Amino acid sequence: MSKMTVIVPCFNEEEALPVYYHEMQKIMDQMEELQRVRVELLLVDDGSSDHTLYIMKKLNQKDDRCQYLSFSRNFGKEAAIYAGLHYASGEYVAVMDVDLQDPPKLLPKMYQILQEEDYDSVATKRCTRAGEPKIRSFLSESFYKFINKISKTEIVNGARDYRLMKRKMVDAVLEMSEYNRFSKGIFEWVGFRTKWLEFENIERSKGETKWSLGKLFSYSLEGITGFSVAPLSLASIVGVLFCLLSFIMILVIVGQTLAFGNPVAGWPSLVCIIFLVSGIQLLCTGIVGQYLSKTYLETKRRPIFILKDSSQEVKGRTHEAVEI
């Protein structure tokens, strides 16, 4: 019998986790009976402050197919995904959200595709954003359009982290042990043949989303700085253009002074130019600073995550150190 590991990142999900397990239990039993594959849930507690870890332990006692990892603090969803991939033992590995916005009913079909067709992974994307706030949808659409214009790695619009991969693709993703992670880009960068399944947007089952607009903005910066150097090139181009513009303005001002002898008359426009040039300089410095900060964090070589606790079966698995 084949084995599949489903990685489920969780952060303060005490309400959603029991509902998720109730739905997944039916899918797991169905796949084991009809498709002869044992499905294991690898629940990753990302430093939750509620009863998420307690529920994970109860599920582990109730069903040995439920294993768990627990971080020493909140390291973020990307770290939780990486930890799950690191400790997953199945020949097939899936990533799925706990809020049921990733429909579990698609999992048998995804597994069947990998069995019958020549694909290395099956990924999902939303074909609609119905029910999502307008401003959130607009910003998401704008991000995908922008990053696909400046990056050589194409990020599919509406792509979810929900996907099922064969072991060889998982191993390739683990080779990219960078500290600043953007999984949607990493999954595309490693290549491999991927089939996309579309589904309509589904409302969250329980609890509240942990992705505020601020966190989404920070996450989008991770994607942009991680998979494109176009902003650095743009900063250089803008710098050259403003140097040329400044040289031209110097010639104009000198000529005007020699011709009319009234250098004071243009001070309002001069102040506006100074403010504009200063703003552009700060913008370019900020862009360089973003890339420099990412480089700084990578060179520190800190671990992507630190485990505080895990289920017994996970403890017994032999893996390399989790440090990058």
N, C-alpha and C positions, 0 to 999 in steps of 0.2 A: 504494500500500500504506500502510495506517495504521501509526502507531508508538505503542508502549506503553513507558513507562519504569517499571521496578520498583525501588523504593527499598528497599535492604537495609541497615539499621544494623548495624554490627559492632563489638564491643568484646572483644578477646582471643578470637577465634573461629577460631584456626588449625586446630582439629580439625573444626569443623562446616562451615566454608566450602567445602572440596573436596566434601564429601558433598552440600551444598546445590546446588552448581553441577552436579554429576552428575545430580541429579534435575531441576533446572530446565532443563538442556540439552534433555532429551527434550520437555518442555512447550513450550519456545521453538521447537524444530523443528516440532512438531506444529501450533502456532498459526500459524506462518509458512506452512506448507504448506496447511492446511485452512481457516484463517480469514483468510488474507492480511493478517496484522498482524506487523510486525517488533517483537520484544520485546528491549528493552535493559535490562541490569542495571546499576543505579547503586549500587555498593557504597560505603558510607560508613564509613570507618575512624575510630572515635571515640577517637582517641588510644591505640590498643592498644600494649601493651608486649611482645607476643609477635611471631610472624611473620605476623600477619594482613595487614599492608600488603604484605609480600613476596609472599604468595599472590595478593593482588589484582592486583599488577603482572604476575605470571606468567599469570594468567587473561586479563588485558588483551592480553598478547602472543599468547596462544593463540587468543583469540576476541575480535574487535573489538566484539562486542555487550556485552562486560563493561567498563564504565567505572568509575572510582573517584574518590572524594574522600578526603582525609586531613586530619584536624584537627591543630592544633599541640599539643593536649592533650585530655584527656577532658572534653567538655562535656555529656555525657549523651544519652540516647536521643532526648529531645524535640528537642534541637538538631540531632541527626543527621537526624531526620525533616524538620525545617524546611529544613535545607541541601539535602536530596534534592529536596524540593518546589521549592526555589528554582532548582535547576539542571536539573530534569527538563525534557526537550524534547518528550516525547510528547504526542499529543492525549489519550491516556489514561495515567493515573498510578496506580500501585499502591504500597502500603506492605506489606512482608512481613518477618517475622523469619527469621533465617538458620538457626535450629535445627530447622526443618521441623515445628514445632508449628503453623504455618500451612500446611496442605496445598497444595502447588503444583497438584495436580490440579483444584482448584476454579477456578483462574484462567481456563481456557477457557470455563467455564460463566458466570463473572462477566462476561466480555467479551461473550458471546452475549446476556446479559440487557440490557446497555447498548445493544447493537445493535438488539434486537428490541422492547424494552419502553421505556416512558416513565419512565426513571429516570436520575438524575444520578450515582448511585454505588451500588455493591453492597458491603455490609459483612458481616462474619462475626461469629458469636458461638458460644461453646461451650454445648452443651445439657447437658453433664455435666462434672463435675470429677473423674472417676475417675482414680486414680493420684496425685492431689495430696494433700499432707498435710492432715489434718483441720483443724488450727488455721488453716492458710492459707486453706482454703475458707471456714471460718466467718468469718474476718475480711474476706474479699473480699465475701461475701454481705452482711455487716453494713454494709460501706462503701457498696455500691450502694443498699441500703435507706435509709441515712441521708442520702446526698447527694440522692437523688430526693425526699426529704421536705422538704429545706430549699432546694433549687434549682429555679428555673423551667426550667432546661435539663435535659431528661430524659437520663440516661446509661443505656443499655441494659445490663441485668445480663448479665455474661459477655462483653461486647463485646471484641473484639480490635482491635488497630491494623490488622490485615489487611483492606484494602479496596481497591477499584478505583474511581477517580473520573474524570469527564470534566474537561476543561481548565477550564471555567468555575467548577467547584467548587474546583479547585486554586488558581485565582487569588483566589477569595474567602478561602480559608484563609490565603494569603500576605498578604492585607490585614491580618490579625490578627498583627502582628509584635511581640507582647508578649514580654518577656524570660522571665517565669515562665509556662511553657507546660504545658497539659494537653490533649493532642491529642484524647482521647476526648470531652471537653467542647467543644472548638473545632469538631470535625467536626459535632457536633449543633447548635451555636449558629448556624453559618452557614446552616443550613437545607438546602434542596434535597431532592429525593425520593430516598429510600434504601430499597433492598430488602435484607432481612437473610437470610443463609444460615446454617443451623445445622450444626455438626459436633461429633462427640464429641472429648473431650480426647485429645491425642496426646502421648506422651512425647518428651522432647527427644532428638534424634538423637545428638549428640556434645557433649562438654564439660559444663560446669556452669552453672546459671543465675546471672546477675549480680544478680538481684533478691532481696536478703535481706529479712527482715521489717522491718528498720529503713528500708531504701530504699523499700519499699512504703508504710510509714507516712508518710514524707516526701512521697512521690508523692501519697498520698491527701490530705495537707494542701494540696498545690498545687491539687488539684481542688476542695476545699471552699472555700478562700480565693479561688480564681479565678472560681468560678461561684455563690457565695452570700455574702450579707452577713448571713445569719441569725445566725451566732455573735456578731456585733457587737450585733445587736438583743437577743439572749439575755443578753449581758453587761449591757446597759442595764437590762433588765427585772429581772434578779437584783439589780442595784444598788439599784433602787427598792424592791424587796420587802424587802431587808435594812435599808434606811433606815427603812421603816415598822416592821419588826420591832424595830429598835433603839429607836425612839421609844416603842413599846408597852412594851418591857422597862424603859425608864427610868421610865415612869409606874408600873409594877408595883413596881420597887425603891424608888422614893420613897414610894409608898403603904405598902409593907411596913415601911420604916424608921420612918415616922411612927406606924404602928399598933403595931409590936412593939419598936422601938428596938434592933434587933439586926442591924446591917448586915454583920457578919463571917460569919455562918453560911452564906451562899451562895457563898463564894469558890470552891469546886470547880466549881460550875456556871458561875460567871462566867469562870473560866479556859477551860473548854470552849467557851463562847460566843466568847471572844476568839480562840481558835485557829480556830474555824469561820469567823468573819467574816474573819479575816486570810487564811485559805485561799481563800475566795471572792474576796476582793480581788485576790490574786495570780493566780488563774485568769482573772479578767476582764482584768487588766493583760496577762497572757500572750496572750489572744485579740487584744486591741488591738495588742500588739507584733507578732504574726504579720502582720496586715494592714499595719502600718506598715513592717515590714521589706520586704514585697513592693513597697510604694510606693517605698521608698528605692531598691531595685534598679532599678525601672523608670525613675526620674528620672535615674539615672546614665547611662542610654542607652549601655550597653556593647553591643558586637556579640554576637549570639546564638552565633556560632561564628567561628573564625578558621581559614582554610585554610592548610595547610603544603604540600600537594602535591595534584595531581590528574592524571588522564589527559589526553592531548593534546586529545581531542575535547571534553572538558568545558572545558578552558582556552579553546577557541575560541568558546564560547558567550557572547553578549552579554547581561548581566544587570545590574540595578541593584546598588548596594553592598549588602553583607550586613548593614550596621548597621541597628539598629531606629530 
